[in-house]
Amino acid sequence: MIPQVGIQELVIIGAIALIVVGPKDLPLLMRKVGKMMAQAKKLAREFQSTFDELGRQAELEELRKEVEALKRDATGDLEKELNRTNREISDAVRLQPTPATPAPATPPAEGTANTIAPPATPIHPAAAPKPAGPRIEPVAQARPRPAASDVSTDMAKTDTAS
């Protein structure tokens, strides 16, 4: 428990210091006491900050361990789920019957026509295969220009109509 010093105690301490030290050396003594008090406060702050830092480090270490434990648990759960899924997939692949392989096509005999049967369903025009090679666009035919006399008669007709 820290002793509390009030105004009365300070006056008594000051009077005793004045009698013991004397008025000439009292200001020097007060400066030294002030410096000592500042050093004591500084040491107390350093001591407190050291304890706070140790507490933070211990708390951070504890949190770090918890995070690592969570990572291990999550990774283990994911690995178990992945292994289970892989087993299910491999079991499903093993249980499926293998499809029958089609018989190889035989080339047509010599002398016979090589014909291709039309498709069973009609091909939509948009899905029809496009011919290979560059596309040739039809050339648009140019319109003949009206003669100058035709233009003037057209203008005359519009003037008289109004």
C-alpha positions in Angstrom: 0.0 0.0 0.0 1.4 3.4 -1.0 1.4 6.0 1.8 -0.5 9.1 0.9 1.1 12.5 1.7 -1.2 15.5 2.2 -0.6 19.2 2.5 0.1 19.0 6.2 2.7 16.3 5.9 4.4 18.3 3.1 4.6 21.4 5.3 6.1 19.4 8.2 8.7 17.7 5.9 9.6 21.1 4.3 10.1 22.7 7.8 12.3 19.9 8.9 14.3 20.0 5.7 14.7 23.8 6.1 16.0 23.4 9.6 18.3 20.4 8.8 19.7 21.5 5.4 19.5 25.3 5.8 18.0 27.9 3.5 21.1 28.1 1.3 21.2 24.4 0.2 17.4 23.8 0.2 16.8 24.7 -3.5 19.7 22.4 -4.5 18.2 19.6 -2.4 14.8 20.0 -3.9 16.2 19.8 -7.5 18.0 16.6 -6.6 14.9 15.1 -5.0 12.9 16.1 -8.1 15.4 14.4 -10.4 15.3 11.3 -8.2 11.5 11.2 -8.4 11.6 11.6 -12.2 14.1 8.7 -12.4 11.9 6.5 -10.1 8.8 7.3 -12.3 10.8 6.4 -15.4 11.9 3.1 -13.9 8.4 2.3 -12.8 7.1 3.0 -16.4 9.8 0.8 -17.9 9.0 -2.0 -15.4 5.3 -1.7 -16.2 5.9 -1.7 -20.0 8.1 -4.7 -19.7 5.4 -6.6 -17.9 2.8 -5.5 -20.4 5.1 -6.6 -23.3 5.6 -10.0 -21.7 1.8 -10.3 -21.3 1.2 -9.4 -24.9 3.9 -11.9 -26.1 2.4 -14.7 -24.0 -1.1 -13.8 -25.4 0.2 -13.7 -29.0 2.0 -17.0 -28.5 -1.2 -18.6 -27.2 -3.2 -17.2 -30.1 -0.5 -18.4 -32.5 -0.8 -21.9 -31.1 -4.6 -21.8 -31.4 -4.4 -20.7 -35.0 -2.0 -23.5 -35.8 -4.2 -26.1 -34.1 -7.2 -24.8 -36.1 -5.1 -25.0 -39.4 -4.1 -28.6 -38.6 -7.7 -29.5 -37.8 -9.1 -27.8 -40.9 -6.3 -29.4 -43.1 -7.0 -32.8 -41.6 -10.7 -32.5 -42.2 -10.1 -31.4 -45.8 -7.7 -34.2 -46.4 -10.2 -36.7 -45.0 -13.0 -35.3 -47.2 -10.8 -35.3 -50.3 -9.7 -39.0 -49.7 -13.3 -40.0 -49.2 -14.4 -38.3 -52.4 -11.5 -39.9 -54.3 -12.5 -43.3 -53.0 -16.2 -42.7 -54.1 -15.1 -41.6 -57.5 -12.8 -44.6 -58.0 -15.5 -47.0 -56.8 -18.0 -45.5 -59.2 -15.6 -45.8 -62.1 -14.8 -49.4 -61.2 -18.5 -50.3 -61.0 -19.6 -48.8 -64.3 -19.6 -51.3 -67.2 -17.1 -50.7 -69.9 -18.8 -49.6 -73.2 -18.5 -52.0 -76.1 -16.0 -50.9 -78.7 -17.4 -50.4 -82.2 -16.2 -52.7 -85.0 -13.6 -51.1 -87.2 -14.9 -49.8 -90.5 -13.9 -51.8 -93.5 -12.9 -50.0 -96.7 -15.2 -50.3 -99.7 -14.3 -53.0 -102.2 -12.6 -51.9 -105.5 -15.0 -51.0 -108.2 -17.9 -50.0 -105.9 -19.0 -46.4 -105.6 -18.0 -44.6 -102.4 -21.3 -43.1 -101.3 -22.3 -41.5 -98.1 -25.8 -42.0 -96.8 -27.8 -38.8 -96.1 -28.3 -38.0 -92.4 -31.3 -39.4 -90.7 -32.4 -35.9 -89.5 -32.3 -32.9 -91.7 -29.6 -30.4 -91.0 -30.7 -26.9 -90.0 -29.3 -24.3 -92.5 -27.5 -22.5 -89.8 -25.8 -25.7 -88.7 -24.9 -26.7 -92.3 -21.2 -27.0 -93.0 -19.7 -24.1 -94.7 -17.6 -24.5 -97.9 -13.9 -24.1 -97.5 -12.1 -21.3 -99.4 -12.7 -17.6 -99.7 -16.2 -16.3 -100.0 -17.0 -14.5 -103.2 -19.5 -11.6 -102.9 -21.7 -10.6 -105.8 -20.8 -7.2 -107.2 -23.6 -4.6 -107.0 -24.5 -3.0 -110.2 -24.1 0.8 -110.3 -27.2 2.8 -111.1 -27.0 5.2 -113.9 -26.9 8.9 -112.9 -29.8 11.0 -114.0 -29.0 13.5 -116.7 -28.8 17.2 -115.8 -31.9 17.9 -117.9 -33.9 15.4 -115.8 -32.9 17.0 -112.6 -34.0 20.5 -113.8 -37.4 19.2 -114.9 -38.0 17.5 -111.6 -37.2 20.7 -109.8 -39.6 22.6 -112.1 -42.4 20.1 -111.3 -41.9 20.6 -107.6 -42.0 24.5 -108.0 -45.2 24.4 -109.9 -46.9 22.0 -107.6 -46.5 24.3 -104.6 
